[in-house]
């Protein structure tokens, strides 16, 4: 589905977050909130996605990159003004405009696809996404006539006692006919109380002009959830975390204790891998088949783990590549390491990758054996089948040839390995 252009509203200050970071860049399960919304427009193949930025616009650009078109809203004058800033970019466009909020990470691609389908099928000037929720406090209510036809969006502060009891709410996601949208935007008046221009006024103007306005209703209560506070961030994280865990389990991954397992977005795990309790796996990690991870282990971004690898308790791996059959079972740290297949990493092994200025690499060849409590001060190379004795310290820049045994502090080659 690619016959639409998208506008994402991401200019707000997010003052209730009490943060110097723009609200849409706060992370949920390792990924900025805005990226979840961008995933929807990318997944539905939007012809162009316009991101309206204001507060912290440079930071947003640096994080998101140049895959979208940025539109600046210098003064935060409301949602209608934000959309209207895109008018020069869309003046010759005759198709559908999808408007999304940049702080709604729980919104799903399937629901937005259904909204677009409804909009195209009804040939409406506008289609409003609505949801039935048990606690509609703070949301605009959807008013309908006795036949169920859409009449209006009533903001809670303006609603009667009867209207406040309505549980169908305006989610804040819209499809518009581009021409009708920008004609109506010119007629929107400044709200005297808030000193802003509201996009919901466009719906009222279209209805007043006799235009067809349709709705698409979802029963998913989470779609309207926006991030405004740190508490909201935590609630969104809990929901998305559960979605991520469910996806992995349905794909053939065993998660022994979902309550204590944290897996961020963007992680790939092969079938028949077992994730033990109290394990944290960060974004940008790939784990092969038939692996065992944890308990109490941490896999950090940039790590690639091949099939049949065992990583045990109190073990950490960061920006490293582990070959097939590697074992790293106890109290150890591998950072910026390239480890060949069938290597044994003993208890307490540390690759000392940081020298105070740079992160340096450690290369361990296939079949090598690294004894307990060995410290490998990077950069260094350990050849295939070599052995580092327990408690040894391999100095910075020291390499051990293939098949040799090195022991001591500092480690020195003493013989060929049997």
C-alpha positions as CSV (number, residue, x, y, z in Angstrom):
1,X,0.0,0.0,0.0
2,X,1.9,3.1,-1.2
3,X,-0.8,5.5,-2.6
4,X,-0.5,8.0,0.2
5,X,1.9,10.5,1.8
6,X,2.4,10.7,5.6
7,X,2.8,13.6,8.0
8,X,4.2,12.7,11.5
9,X,3.8,15.4,14.1
10,X,7.0,15.4,16.2
11,X,7.5,19.1,17.2
12,X,6.2,19.1,20.8
13,X,8.4,20.0,23.7
14,X,7.2,17.2,26.0
15,X,7.5,19.4,29.0
16,X,6.1,16.8,31.3
17,X,9.0,14.5,30.5
18,X,11.2,16.9,32.3
19,X,14.1,16.2,29.9
20,X,16.5,17.9,27.6
21,X,15.9,15.1,25.1
22,X,13.0,15.6,22.7
23,X,10.1,13.5,23.7
24,X,10.0,11.5,20.5
25,X,13.6,10.4,21.0
26,X,13.1,8.7,24.4
27,X,13.7,5.0,24.0
28,X,11.2,2.2,24.4
29,X,12.9,-1.2,24.4
30,X,16.0,0.2,22.9
31,X,14.4,2.2,20.1
32,X,13.3,5.9,19.9
33,X,9.5,6.4,20.2
34,X,9.5,8.1,16.8
35,X,11.1,5.1,15.1
36,X,8.0,3.0,16.0
37,X,5.8,5.4,14.1
38,X,8.3,5.6,11.2
39,X,8.2,1.8,11.0
40,X,4.5,2.1,10.1
41,X,5.0,4.5,7.3
42,X,8.0,2.6,5.9
43,X,6.1,-0.7,6.2
44,X,3.1,0.7,4.3
45,X,5.5,2.2,1.7
46,X,4.5,5.8,2.1
47,X,5.4,7.8,-1.0
48,X,6.9,10.5,1.2
49,X,7.0,10.9,4.9
50,X,7.2,14.4,6.3
51,X,8.3,14.8,10.0
52,X,7.2,18.1,11.5
53,X,10.0,19.1,14.0
54,X,10.3,22.0,16.4
55,X,11.9,21.5,19.8
56,X,15.3,19.8,19.4
57,X,14.9,19.5,15.7
58,X,18.7,19.1,15.1
59,X,18.9,16.2,17.5
60,X,15.9,14.5,15.9
61,X,17.6,14.9,12.5
62,X,20.8,13.4,13.8
63,X,19.1,10.4,15.3
64,X,16.6,9.6,12.5
65,X,18.8,10.6,9.5
66,X,17.8,11.8,6.1
67,X,15.4,9.0,5.2
68,X,12.4,11.4,5.7
69,X,11.6,15.0,4.7
70,X,11.8,17.4,7.7
71,X,9.4,20.3,8.0
72,X,10.2,23.0,10.6
73,X,7.5,24.4,13.0
74,X,9.4,27.2,14.8
75,X,6.4,28.3,16.9
76,X,4.3,25.5,18.4
77,X,0.9,26.7,17.4
78,X,-1.0,23.5,17.5
79,X,-1.6,20.4,15.3
80,X,-3.4,22.2,12.5
81,X,-0.5,24.7,12.1
82,X,1.9,21.8,12.1
83,X,0.1,20.0,9.3
84,X,-0.3,23.3,7.4
85,X,3.5,23.7,7.4
86,X,3.5,20.8,5.0
87,X,1.3,22.6,2.5
88,X,4.1,24.0,0.3
89,X,5.4,20.4,-0.2
90,X,1.9,19.0,-1.1
91,X,0.4,21.9,-3.2
92,X,0.2,19.8,-6.4
93,X,-0.6,16.5,-4.6
94,X,-4.1,15.1,-5.1
95,X,-4.0,11.9,-3.2
96,X,-4.3,10.7,0.4
97,X,-2.6,12.3,3.4
98,X,-2.1,10.2,6.5
99,X,-1.5,12.2,9.7
100,X,0.1,10.4,12.7
101,X,1.5,11.6,16.1
102,X,5.2,10.9,16.7
103,X,4.7,9.9,20.3
104,X,2.4,6.8,19.8
105,X,4.7,3.7,19.8
106,X,1.9,1.3,20.4
107,X,0.0,2.0,17.2
108,X,0.2,-0.9,14.9
109,X,0.8,-1.1,11.1
110,X,-2.2,-3.4,10.6
111,X,-4.6,-0.9,12.2
112,X,-3.3,2.0,10.1
113,X,-3.5,-0.2,6.9
114,X,-7.1,-0.9,7.8
115,X,-7.8,2.8,8.2
116,X,-6.3,3.6,4.8
117,X,-8.3,0.9,3.2
118,X,-11.5,2.2,4.8
119,X,-10.6,5.8,3.6
120,X,-10.1,4.7,0.0
121,X,-13.2,2.5,0.0
122,X,-15.5,5.2,1.3
123,X,-14.0,7.9,-0.9
124,X,-14.3,10.2,2.1
125,X,-12.7,13.7,2.5
126,X,-11.5,12.5,5.9
127,X,-11.4,9.2,7.9
128,X,-10.9,9.3,11.6
129,X,-9.4,6.4,13.6
130,X,-11.5,5.8,16.7
131,X,-11.2,3.3,19.6
132,X,-13.5,1.9,22.2
133,X,-11.7,2.1,25.6
134,X,-12.8,1.5,29.1
135,X,-11.2,4.6,30.5
136,X,-11.7,7.5,28.0
137,X,-10.6,10.2,30.5
138,X,-8.8,13.0,28.7
139,X,-9.8,12.0,25.1
140,X,-12.2,13.6,22.7
141,X,-15.4,11.6,22.4
142,X,-17.0,10.4,19.1
143,X,-20.6,11.6,18.7
144,X,-22.9,9.5,16.5
145,X,-26.6,9.7,15.6
146,X,-29.1,7.0,16.4
147,X,-28.2,5.2,13.2
148,X,-24.5,5.2,14.2
149,X,-23.4,7.8,11.7
150,X,-20.5,10.0,12.7
151,X,-21.5,13.5,13.8
152,X,-18.6,15.2,15.6
153,X,-15.6,15.0,17.8
154,X,-16.4,16.5,21.2
155,X,-13.4,17.5,23.4
156,X,-13.9,16.4,27.0
157,X,-13.9,19.9,28.4
158,X,-16.8,20.7,26.1
159,X,-18.7,17.5,26.6
160,X,-22.1,17.2,28.4
161,X,-22.6,14.7,31.3
162,X,-24.0,12.2,28.8
163,X,-21.2,12.7,26.3
164,X,-18.5,12.2,28.9
165,X,-19.9,8.7,29.4
166,X,-19.2,7.8,25.8
167,X,-16.3,5.3,25.5
168,X,-15.5,5.7,21.8
169,X,-12.6,8.2,21.5
170,X,-10.6,10.0,18.8
171,X,-7.2,8.4,18.6
172,X,-5.6,11.3,16.7
173,X,-4.8,9.4,13.5
174,X,-6.5,10.7,10.3
175,X,-6.6,10.1,6.6
176,X,-7.5,13.2,4.4
177,X,-8.1,14.0,0.8
178,X,-5.2,16.4,0.3
179,X,-7.1,19.1,-1.5
180,X,-9.9,19.1,1.0
181,X,-7.5,19.1,3.9
182,X,-5.5,22.2,2.9
183,X,-8.6,24.1,1.9
184,X,-10.1,23.5,5.3
185,X,-6.8,24.3,7.1
186,X,-7.0,27.9,5.8
187,X,-10.3,28.3,7.6
188,X,-9.2,27.0,11.0
189,X,-9.3,29.7,13.7
190,X,-7.0,30.3,16.6
191,X,-8.3,28.7,19.8
192,X,-8.6,31.7,22.2
193,X,-7.9,29.7,25.3
194,X,-4.9,27.6,24.2
195,X,-3.6,30.0,21.5
196,X,-3.3,27.1,19.1
197,X,-4.9,25.8,15.9
198,X,-6.5,22.4,16.3
199,X,-6.6,19.7,13.6
200,X,-9.9,18.5,15.0
201,X,-11.4,21.8,13.7
202,X,-10.8,20.5,10.2
203,X,-13.2,17.7,10.7
204,X,-15.9,20.1,11.9
205,X,-15.3,22.3,8.8
206,X,-15.5,19.4,6.4
207,X,-18.8,18.2,8.0
208,X,-20.2,21.8,7.8
209,X,-19.3,21.9,4.1
210,X,-21.3,18.7,3.6
211,X,-18.1,16.6,3.0
212,X,-18.1,12.9,3.7
213,X,-16.3,12.0,6.9
214,X,-16.0,8.4,7.8
215,X,-14.5,6.5,10.7
216,X,-12.6,3.2,11.3
217,X,-13.0,1.8,14.8
218,X,-10.6,-0.5,16.6
219,X,-11.1,-2.4,19.9
220,X,-7.4,-2.2,20.7
221,X,-7.2,0.1,23.7
222,X,-3.4,0.6,23.3
223,X,-3.5,2.5,20.0
224,X,-4.3,5.8,21.5
225,X,-1.6,5.6,24.2
226,X,0.8,8.6,23.8
227,X,4.0,9.3,25.6
228,X,3.8,12.4,27.8
229,X,5.5,11.4,31.0
230,X,8.2,9.0,32.3
231,X,5.4,6.8,33.7
232,X,3.9,6.6,30.2
233,X,7.3,5.6,28.9
234,X,7.4,2.7,31.4
235,X,3.9,1.5,30.6
236,X,4.7,1.5,26.9
237,X,7.9,-0.4,27.5
238,X,6.0,-3.1,29.4
239,X,3.5,-3.6,26.6
240,X,6.1,-3.6,23.8
241,X,8.4,-5.8,25.8
242,X,5.7,-8.4,26.1
243,X,5.0,-8.2,22.3
244,X,8.7,-8.8,21.6
245,X,8.9,-11.8,23.9
246,X,5.7,-13.3,22.4
247,X,7.1,-12.8,18.9
248,X,10.3,-14.7,19.8
249,X,8.4,-17.5,21.6
250,X,6.0,-17.9,18.7
251,X,9.1,-18.2,16.4
252,X,10.5,-21.1,18.2
253,X,12.6,-19.5,21.0
254,X,12.3,-20.8,24.6
255,X,12.1,-18.0,27.2
256,X,12.3,-19.7,30.5
257,X,11.0,-16.8,32.6
258,X,9.4,-13.9,30.6
259,X,8.9,-11.9,33.8
260,X,12.7,-11.4,34.2
261,X,13.8,-11.5,30.6
262,X,14.4,-8.2,28.8
263,X,14.8,-8.3,25.0
264,X,14.9,-5.0,23.1
265,X,13.6,-4.3,19.6
266,X,15.7,-5.3,16.6
267,X,17.0,-8.6,18.1
268,X,17.1,-11.8,15.9
269,X,17.1,-15.2,17.6
270,X,17.2,-18.6,15.9
271,X,14.9,-21.5,16.6
272,X,15.5,-23.8,19.6
273,X,17.6,-21.3,21.4
274,X,16.9,-21.1,25.1
275,X,17.0,-17.8,27.0
276,X,17.4,-18.4,30.8
277,X,16.0,-16.1,33.5
278,X,17.3,-12.6,34.3
279,X,18.9,-12.1,30.9
280,X,19.1,-8.8,29.1
281,X,19.6,-8.7,25.3
282,X,20.0,-5.3,23.7
283,X,19.0,-4.1,20.3
284,X,21.2,-4.9,17.2
285,X,22.0,-8.5,18.4
286,X,21.8,-11.6,16.3
287,X,21.8,-15.0,18.0
288,X,21.8,-18.3,16.0
289,X,20.0,-21.6,16.5
290,X,20.4,-24.0,19.4
291,X,22.1,-21.6,21.7
292,X,21.8,-21.2,25.5
293,X,21.9,-17.7,26.9
294,X,22.0,-17.0,30.6
295,X,20.9,-17.0,33.4
296,X,22.0,-13.5,34.5
297,X,23.8,-12.6,31.3
298,X,23.9,-9.4,29.2
299,X,24.3,-9.3,25.4
300,X,25.0,-5.8,24.2
301,X,24.5,-4.1,20.8
302,X,26.6,-5.1,17.9
303,X,27.0,-8.7,19.0
304,X,26.7,-11.7,16.6
305,X,26.4,-15.2,18.0
306,X,26.6,-18.3,15.8
307,X,24.7,-21.6,16.2
308,X,25.3,-23.8,19.3
309,X,26.9,-21.2,21.5
310,X,26.6,-21.4,25.3
311,X,26.8,-18.1,27.3
312,X,26.2,-18.7,31.0
313,X,25.6,-16.9,34.3
314,X,27.1,-13.5,34.9
315,X,28.6,-13.3,31.4
316,X,28.6,-10.2,29.2
317,X,29.3,-9.9,25.5
318,X,29.6,-6.5,23.7
319,X,30.2,-5.7,20.0
320,X,31.7,-9.2,19.5
321,X,31.4,-12.1,17.1
322,X,31.2,-15.6,18.5
323,X,31.7,-18.6,16.2
324,X,29.8,-21.9,16.2
325,X,30.1,-23.9,19.4
326,X,31.8,-21.3,21.6
327,X,31.4,-21.8,25.3
328,X,31.5,-18.9,27.8
329,X,29.9,-20.2,30.9
330,X,30.9,-18.1,33.9
331,X,31.7,-14.6,35.1
332,X,33.4,-13.3,32.0
333,X,33.4,-10.3,29.6
334,X,34.1,-10.3,25.9
335,X,34.2,-6.9,24.3
336,X,35.2,-6.0,20.7
337,X,36.3,-9.6,20.3
338,X,36.2,-11.9,17.2
339,X,36.1,-15.5,18.5
340,X,36.4,-18.5,16.2
341,X,34.4,-21.7,16.5
342,X,34.8,-24.2,19.3
343,X,36.7,-21.8,21.6
344,X,36.4,-22.2,25.3
345,X,36.3,-19.1,27.4
346,X,37.1,-19.9,31.0
347,X,35.5,-18.5,34.1
348,X,36.5,-14.9,34.9
349,X,38.1,-14.2,31.5
350,X,38.2,-10.5,30.5
351,X,39.1,-8.9,27.2
352,X,40.4,-5.5,28.4
353,X,39.3,-3.7,25.3
354,X,39.5,-0.1,26.4
355,X,42.8,1.7,26.9
356,X,41.4,5.0,28.1
357,X,41.2,6.4,24.5
358,X,40.3,3.6,22.1
359,X,38.3,0.4,22.0
360,X,40.7,-2.3,20.7
361,X,40.1,-5.7,19.2
362,X,40.9,-9.2,20.4
363,X,41.1,-12.0,17.9
364,X,40.8,-15.6,19.1
365,X,41.3,-18.4,16.6
366,X,39.2,-21.6,16.2
367,X,39.7,-24.2,18.9
368,X,41.6,-22.0,21.3
369,X,41.4,-22.5,25.0
370,X,41.4,-19.4,27.4
371,X,41.9,-20.5,31.0
372,X,40.1,-19.1,34.0
373,X,40.8,-15.6,35.1
374,X,42.9,-14.8,32.1
375,X,43.1,-11.1,31.1
376,X,43.6,-10.3,27.4
377,X,44.7,-6.7,27.0
378,X,43.7,-5.7,23.5
379,X,44.7,-5.4,20.8
380,X,46.1,-8.9,20.5
381,X,45.7,-12.1,18.5
382,X,45.6,-15.7,19.7
383,X,46.1,-18.3,17.0
384,X,44.0,-21.4,16.2
385,X,44.3,-24.1,18.9
386,X,46.4,-21.9,21.2
387,X,46.0,-22.0,25.0
388,X,46.3,-19.2,27.5
389,X,46.9,-20.5,31.1
390,X,44.7,-19.8,34.0
391,X,45.4,-16.4,35.7
392,X,47.7,-15.3,32.9
393,X,47.8,-11.7,31.6
394,X,48.4,-11.3,27.9
395,X,49.9,-7.8,27.4
396,X,48.7,-5.2,24.9
397,X,49.9,-6.0,21.4
398,X,51.2,-9.5,22.3
399,X,50.2,-12.3,19.9
400,X,50.3,-16.0,20.5
401,X,51.0,-18.2,17.5
402,X,48.6,-21.1,16.6
403,X,48.9,-24.2,18.7
404,X,51.1,-22.7,21.4
405,X,50.7,-22.5,25.2
406,X,51.3,-19.2,27.0
407,X,51.2,-18.7,30.7
408,X,52.3,-16.2,33.4
409,X,52.1,-12.5,34.1
410,X,52.9,-11.3,31.5
411,X,52.0,-14.4,29.5
412,X,54.9,-16.0,27.6
413,X,54.9,-18.9,25.2
414,X,56.3,-22.0,27.0
415,X,55.5,-24.9,24.7
416,X,53.4,-26.3,21.9
417,X,49.9,-27.5,22.9
418,X,49.4,-31.2,22.9
